[in-house]
Amino acid sequence: MSAAAQPVASDALWESGWSVAGGQITGSAIRELLKLTEQPEFISFAGGLPAPECFPAEEIGLASERVLAAGAARALQYGPTEGYPPLREFLAGLLAARGLALDASQVLVTSGSQQGLDLLGKLLIDIGSTVLVEEPTYVGALQAFRPYQPRFAGVPLDEHGLLPAALETVLAELAAIGRRPAFLSTVATFQNPTGVTLSATRREAVLDIAVRHGLRIVEDDPYGELRYSGEALPPLAALDIARHGEPRHVVYLSTFSKLLAPGLRVGWAAGPAALLQRMALAKQGLDLHTGSLAQAIAFESCRDGLLERQIPRIRRIYGERRDAMLQALELSMPPGVRWTRPEGGMFLWLTLPEGSDASALLARAVEQKVAFVPGPAFFANGGGTNTLRLNFSYAPPARIVEGVERLAQVIGQR
């Protein structure tokens, strides 16, 4: 047999042919940690997991029965890419309560808000485009955008959220070299990973900057209903509509994953009609439409007021867990460790003393059966070596206290 005819191993056959974009796809450090921490003796602060005891399983089960009894053929059939019409109408009402006065035609149902990020990356990012991200930022947004090969520019934040002055500086630097960013990606409320919330004053300042610079903003808001203290703030998208009478600078993403169950994979995008129409066209090539059955179940679950019953329950349970973690940190952490104090959401952010290495710390923490996500995963261009993210929604209070004590002991041994 000639050399040219030699068979090629299957792995080599495929791996030698990745596209440039395909080669940019990387695994999530968080999802890899989840495989390890499924062991019952582990206390995991790593994942962004809702508490299973908060899932309205009985209500979802009854809703499923009603959906199949009343219209199985429709629920099991292909559906419109834009989404199940009754659900879109319901979501328009839900958004109106959040300050987004929109028609159902301005709502696109997605497979979780994560798909919305991917669709926007596909539509708005060219190779070499600049995408502005918070520093640190949601790791899932980085995963969604990276295959489209952008350059990331980080905008730092503090305990009051993204710094408008820093945003202005970054935009000026880009303008000086003739570059305009594709968009700014932000989790303005209970930010992932830090838990901080963009203040009311800064929300207005960011929108002022958007108007001056013609800046597009992608606002991901999966946690906005999960407030345990402080006063609620309108989404950036609501302020944008209030200013202009229509969505102009902000496209808004949200999801039922944190309010009902992530297994439904039902999220949505809301914003300018032309953008949503283009997103629907792109979505056709991805999955044709979000699952008809899941959409119908989500609608049927909510139409009788499930969210009004569910959200207060989640707030109570997660609020107790946040308080348990904050108190445990106060009691256990050695000097020099700082952390955020979120008013809601699912995460807080630890900063270790200078010179610390959170990734090395994780290896020792795993030996003590406790896990977290090291900070570097959340920095687009490197950094965050001495930082880490903790989740407080998943474990019950007693386990949170025990886990923080284990972690504090490991930190104290550095």
Number of C-alpha atoms within 10 A of each C-alpha: 6 5 6 6 7 8 9 9 8 8 8 9 11 10 11 8 10 11 10 11 12 13 12 14 15 11 8 13 14 17 13 12 17 19 9 13 21 11 11 8 10 17 23 28 24 25 24 21 19 22 17 12 11 18 18 17 13 9 16 20 13 13 21 20 14 16 22 16 10 10 11 15 12 15 20 15 10 14 18 14 22 25 24 23 18 15 21 22 18 15 22 21 17 14 20 14 11 17 18 25 20 23 17 19 18 20 27 27 31 30 20 23 24 22 23 29 23 22 22 21 23 16 14 15 21 14 12 11 18 20 22 23 25 26 23 26 25 22 18 16 21 24 19 19 23 22 21 23 18 20 20 20 20 20 21 17 20 13 16 14 23 27 18 21 15 14 23 18 12 17 19 15 13 15 13 10 8 8 13 18 23 21 23 21 22 24 28 25 30 26 29 30 26 30 27 27 26 25 16 14 10 17 22 16 16 21 23 15 17 21 14 10 15 15 20 19 22 23 22 27 21 24 23 22 19 23 23 21 11 9 8 15 18 16 23 29 27 22 20 23 19 14 12 10 12 19 23 20 21 27 23 24 27 24 26 20 20 23 20 26 21 16 10 20 21 25 24 23 26 27 25 19 18 10 16 21 17 13 22 22 15 18 23 14 9 12 12 16 21 28 23 19 22 19 26 26 24 23 22 22 22 20 14 11 10 18 17 10 12 16 17 15 13 24 18 13 18 27 22 17 24 25 16 20 26 20 13 19 21 13 13 16 18 15 9 9 17 16 20 16 17 25 21 25 31 29 25 26 22 19 19 21 14 11 8 15 19 25 19 13 20 20 13 18 21 19 11 17 19 24 29 25 24 24 25 21 25 26 20 23 14 12 14 19 20 21 25 27 28 25 28 30 26 24 20 16 20 11 17 25 21 15 24 24 18 19 24 19 16 19 20 12 9 10
